[in-house]
Amino acid sequence: MNAKVKQLFREEMGDVTPDLVIRSRARIDVGRWWRRSPLWVCVTGGELVMLAAGRRRYFARRALLECRESFYNPGTGEFVIVPGGDLAFPKFPLSPRDALKIFEYLKPSKNSHH
């Protein structure tokens, strides 16, 4: 994560170290006129966190317990967060390997350690 993204994470989550940090393949508009910024996905403290920083910021979080029905669509190469209706980015491109890393935290046995 770059400095702006790390700062946004710290401001929203406090002094917490993420258990998992993944740069998704999604690039979103957060006010950088020359290019879009990467959407970062983190797992920390029993939550799935998505964020991006530029002149504007994007930050969303969802409890892992709520995301157990999320899935990876191999046809589109997207990770789909369920429920995701209120999220600006309920699905985003992600490698199968990175999706598996997230799924490890969505398993009930993994959550009991957090």
C-alpha positions in Angstrom: 0.0 0.0 0.0 1.2 3.5 -0.7 1.4 6.2 2.0 -2.0 7.7 1.3 -3.7 4.3 1.5 -1.9 3.4 4.7 -2.9 6.7 6.2 -6.5 6.1 5.3 -6.4 2.7 6.8 -4.9 4.0 10.0 -7.5 6.8 10.3 -10.4 4.4 9.8 -9.1 1.4 11.7 -6.7 2.8 14.3 -3.3 1.3 15.1 -4.2 -2.2 13.7 -2.0 -4.4 11.5 -4.0 -6.1 8.8 -3.9 -9.9 8.7 -4.1 -9.9 4.9 -3.4 -7.1 2.4 -4.2 -7.6 -1.3 -4.1 -5.3 -4.2 -7.1 -6.2 -6.4 -7.0 -5.8 -10.1 -9.8 -3.2 -9.9 -8.8 0.4 -10.6 -11.4 3.0 -9.3 -11.9 6.7 -9.7 -10.8 8.6 -6.5 -10.0 11.9 -8.1 -6.7 11.3 -9.7 -7.2 12.9 -13.1 -4.4 11.0 -14.9 -5.3 7.5 -13.8 -7.5 5.4 -11.5 -6.2 4.1 -8.2 -6.1 0.4 -7.2 -8.7 -1.0 -4.9 -7.1 -2.6 -1.8 -8.7 -5.4 0.1 -7.6 -6.2 3.7 -8.7 -8.6 6.4 -8.3 -7.4 9.9 -10.0 -7.9 13.3 -12.8 -10.0 11.8 -13.6 -7.5 9.0 -13.2 -7.3 5.3 -12.0 -3.8 4.4 -11.9 -2.2 1.0 -10.1 1.1 0.4 -8.5 3.4 -2.2 -7.0 6.8 -1.8 -6.5 9.8 -4.1 -7.9 13.3 -3.9 -11.1 11.5 -2.7 -11.2 8.4 -0.7 -13.1 5.1 -0.7 -13.4 3.1 2.4 -15.9 0.3 3.2 -15.9 -2.5 5.7 -18.0 -5.6 6.3 -17.9 -8.1 9.1 -16.4 -11.4 7.9 -19.3 -13.3 9.5 -21.7 -11.4 7.1 -19.6 -12.3 4.0 -19.6 -16.1 4.2 -21.7 -16.4 1.1 -19.2 -14.4 -1.0 -17.8 -16.3 -4.0 -15.3 -16.1 -6.8 -16.6 -16.1 -10.3 -14.0 -17.9 -12.5 -15.8 -16.8 -15.7 -15.4 -13.1 -15.0 -12.4 -13.4 -12.6 -14.2 -11.4 -10.0 -14.6 -11.8 -6.2 -18.2 -11.1 -5.3 -19.1 -9.9 -1.8 -22.4 -11.2 -0.6 -24.3 -9.3 0.7 -22.9 -6.4 -1.2 -25.9 -4.3 -2.2 -24.8 -1.2 -0.2 -21.2 -1.4 -1.3 -19.9 0.9 -4.1 -17.8 -2.1 -5.3 -19.5 -5.3 -4.4 -17.4 -7.2 -6.9 -13.9 -6.7 -8.2 -11.3 -8.5 -10.4 -9.0 -10.6 -8.3 -6.6 -13.5 -9.1 -7.8 -17.0 -8.0 -4.9 -17.3 -5.6 -5.8 -14.0 -3.9 -9.4 -15.0 -3.7 -8.4 -18.3 -1.9 -6.5 -16.2 0.6 -9.6 -14.2 1.4 -11.7 -17.4 1.6 -9.3 -18.7 4.3 -10.6 -15.9 6.6 -14.2 -16.5 5.7 -14.1 -20.1 7.1 -15.7 -20.4 10.5 -12.6 -22.0 12.0 -10.4 -19.2 10.9 -12.7 -16.5 12.4 -12.6 -18.1 15.8 -8.9 -17.1 16.1 -9.6 -13.4 15.6 
